[in-house]
């Protein structure tokens, strides 16, 4: 071919004198190289970016679908939440009120005495308010038999108001441990010692006050 013959007879020291066909060939070759380098440098990166954006688009579409499904049921879920809060308030109102709490503590103490327990310590602590209720810790130490403790628990459960006692770090140990290998008898004296918590409900005015205090504390930070 004439182009091949022209390439073989090229004078590298006289580029201006090269045949037109050779100049055209190198011009086209240079253009192809420039286009390839441009594609590799810019377009390839753009394609990678496009693929990443396409992946994000799929993820966003999925998140949108999930949030849209939740938003469709938002009103029903909010209604269920309000109903559950109302039920919780009704249940909490079965607990003693603020004015009933001192009398309740006396009733619990009297119930222990009626069951025959010896009260060595019955010390109510500082009340701790929560969202809808307040808890009252009581440090106590009582001595009695297994049946007397059972009568005490039964008596507390039969009080007019709902009384919830939760045990915290409470131990029940024999006052005079029996000899090794011997089984404790029904009249074995036991010592119940630790902290129990009883609860009362917060009235609407108290709930508002507690929320206001919480906002002030949060704002101070």
VENDA-V792798 format. One record per pair of residues at least 24 apart in sequence whose C-alpha atoms are under 10 Angstrom apart, sorted by the first residue. I is the first residue (numbers start at 1). GAP is how many residues later the second one is. D is the distance in Angstrom with one decimal. If there is no record, write none. Layout:
<<I,GAP,D> <I,GAP,D>>
//
This chain:
<<85,47,9.9> <88,44,8.7> <89,43,7.3> <89,44,9.2> <89,112,8.4> <89,113,9.4> <89,114,9.9> <90,111,9.8> <91,71,9.9> <91,110,9.2> <92,40,7.5> <92,41,7.2> <92,70,9.4> <92,107,9.1> <92,108,7.5> <92,109,5.5> <92,110,8.4> <93,39,9.5> <93,40,9.1> <93,68,10.0> <93,69,9.4> <93,107,8.0> <93,108,5.8> <93,109,8.3> <93,110,8.7> <94,67,6.9> <94,68,6.1> <94,69,9.0> <94,106,8.6> <94,107,8.0> <95,38,8.9> <95,66,6.4> <95,67,5.2> <95,68,6.7> <95,69,8.2> <95,103,9.5> <95,104,6.9> <95,105,5.1> <95,106,5.8> <95,107,9.5> <96,37,10.0> <96,64,9.6> <96,65,6.1> <96,66,7.0> <96,67,7.6> <96,68,9.9> <96,102,9.6> <96,103,7.4> <96,104,4.8> <96,105,6.4> <96,106,9.3> <97,36,9.6> <97,37,9.8> <97,64,9.5> <97,102,9.2> <97,103,5.7> <97,104,5.8> <97,105,7.2> <97,106,7.6> <98,36,9.3> <98,102,7.0> <98,103,7.6> <98,104,7.5> <98,105,8.1> <98,108,9.8> <99,101,10.0> <100,61,9.0> <100,100,8.8> <101,35,9.2> <101,97,9.4> <101,98,8.7> <101,99,7.2> <101,100,9.9> <104,52,9.8> <104,55,8.7> <104,56,9.5> <104,57,8.1> <104,58,9.9> <104,59,8.4> <104,94,9.7> <105,31,9.8> <105,33,9.3> <105,58,9.9> <105,93,9.0> <107,48,9.6> <107,49,8.2> <107,52,7.9> <107,53,10.0> <108,44,8.6> <108,45,9.5> <108,47,8.4> <108,48,6.3> <108,49,9.9> <108,51,8.5> <108,55,9.0> <109,43,9.6> <109,47,9.5> <110,42,9.6> <110,45,9.7> <110,46,9.8> <111,40,8.7> <111,41,6.1> <111,42,8.7> <111,43,9.3> <111,44,6.1> <111,45,6.7> <111,48,9.1> <112,30,8.5> <112,31,10.0> <112,32,9.7> <112,36,8.4> <112,37,8.1> <112,39,8.4> <112,40,5.4> <112,41,8.5> <112,43,8.2> <112,44,8.5> <113,29,9.8> <113,35,9.7> <113,39,8.4> <114,34,9.2> <114,37,8.8> <114,38,7.8> <114,41,8.8> <115,29,8.8> <115,30,9.8> <115,32,8.8> <115,33,5.4> <115,34,7.3> <115,35,8.5> <115,36,5.7> <115,37,5.4> <115,38,9.1> <115,39,9.5> <115,40,8.0> <116,27,9.0> <116,28,7.0> <116,29,8.7> <116,31,9.7> <116,32,6.2> <116,33,8.6> <116,35,8.8> <116,36,8.5> <117,24,9.9> <117,25,6.2> <117,26,5.6> <117,27,4.9> <117,28,7.9> <117,31,6.5> <117,32,7.3> <117,34,9.6> <117,35,8.1> <117,72,9.8> <117,73,9.9> <117,74,9.8> <118,24,5.4> <118,25,5.0> <118,26,6.4> <118,73,9.4> <119,24,6.7> <119,25,9.1> <119,73,9.8> <120,71,9.9> <120,73,9.5> <121,72,8.7> <121,73,9.7> <122,73,9.6> <123,72,9.3> <124,71,9.4> <124,72,9.4> <124,73,9.2> <124,74,9.8> <125,70,9.6> <125,72,9.4> <127,70,9.7> <127,71,9.7> <127,72,9.2> <127,73,9.8> <128,71,9.5> <129,70,9.6> <129,71,9.4> <129,72,9.2> <129,73,7.8> <129,77,9.0> <129,78,8.8> <129,81,7.5> <130,71,9.3> <130,72,8.4> <130,77,8.7> <130,80,8.2> <130,81,9.9> <131,70,9.5> <131,71,8.2> <131,75,10.0> <131,76,7.1> <131,77,9.9> <131,79,8.0> <131,80,8.3> <132,68,9.0> <132,69,6.2> <132,70,5.6> <132,71,8.1> <132,72,8.8> <132,74,9.1> <132,75,6.7> <132,78,9.7> <133,66,6.8> <133,67,5.7> <133,68,4.2> <133,69,4.9> <133,70,8.5> <133,73,9.6> <133,74,8.5> <134,63,9.9> <134,64,8.6> <134,65,5.7> <134,66,5.5> <134,67,6.2> <134,68,6.5> <135,29,9.9> <135,30,10.0> <135,61,9.9> <135,62,6.2> <135,63,5.7> <135,64,4.5> <135,65,6.6> <135,66,8.8> <136,29,9.7> <136,60,8.4> <136,61,5.4> <136,62,5.2> <136,63,6.0> <136,64,8.1> <137,28,9.4> <137,29,9.3> <137,30,9.7> <137,31,9.2> <137,58,6.5> <137,59,5.8> <137,60,4.3> <137,61,6.5> <137,62,8.7> <138,27,9.6> <138,29,9.9> <138,30,9.9> <138,56,8.4> <138,57,5.5> <138,58,5.3> <138,59,6.0> <138,60,7.8> <139,29,9.7> <139,31,9.6> <139,54,7.8> <139,55,5.9> <139,56,4.4> <139,57,6.6> <139,58,8.8> <140,30,9.1> <140,52,7.7> <140,53,5.8> <140,54,5.8> <140,55,6.1> <140,56,7.6> <141,29,9.4> <141,30,9.6> <141,31,9.8> <141,50,7.0> <141,51,5.6> <141,52,4.3> <141,53,6.7> <141,54,8.7> <142,30,9.4> <142,48,8.2> <142,49,5.7> <142,50,5.2> <142,51,6.5> <142,52,9.5> <143,29,9.4> <143,30,9.6> <143,31,9.2> <143,32,7.8> <143,46,6.5> <143,47,5.6> <143,48,4.6> <143,49,6.4> <143,50,8.7> <144,30,9.5> <144,31,8.9> <144,43,8.5> <144,44,8.0> <144,45,5.1> <144,46,5.4> <144,47,6.7> <144,48,8.3> <145,29,9.1> <145,30,9.8> <145,40,9.4> <145,41,7.0> <145,42,5.6> <145,43,5.8> <145,44,4.8> <145,45,5.6> <145,46,8.5> <146,26,9.7> <146,28,10.0> <146,39,9.5> <146,40,6.8> <146,41,7.5> <146,42,7.6> <146,43,7.6> <146,44,7.0> <146,45,9.8> <147,39,7.6> <147,40,8.3> <147,41,9.9> <148,39,9.5> <148,41,9.6> <148,42,9.7> <149,41,8.9> <149,42,9.9> <149,43,8.8> <162,37,9.3> <162,38,9.2> <163,34,10.0> <163,35,6.8> <163,36,7.3> <163,37,8.5> <164,32,9.5> <164,33,7.7> <164,34,5.4> <164,35,6.4> <164,36,9.0> <165,30,9.8> <165,31,6.0> <165,32,5.4> <165,33,4.9> <165,34,7.7> <166,29,8.6> <166,30,5.4> <166,31,5.2> <166,32,6.8> <166,33,9.3> <167,27,7.8> <167,28,6.3> <167,29,4.6> <167,30,6.7> <167,31,9.5> <168,25,9.9> <168,26,6.7> <168,27,5.3> <168,28,5.7> <168,29,7.6> <169,24,8.3> <169,25,5.5> <169,26,6.3> <169,27,8.3> <170,24,4.2> <170,25,6.1> <170,26,7.5> <171,24,9.4>>
//
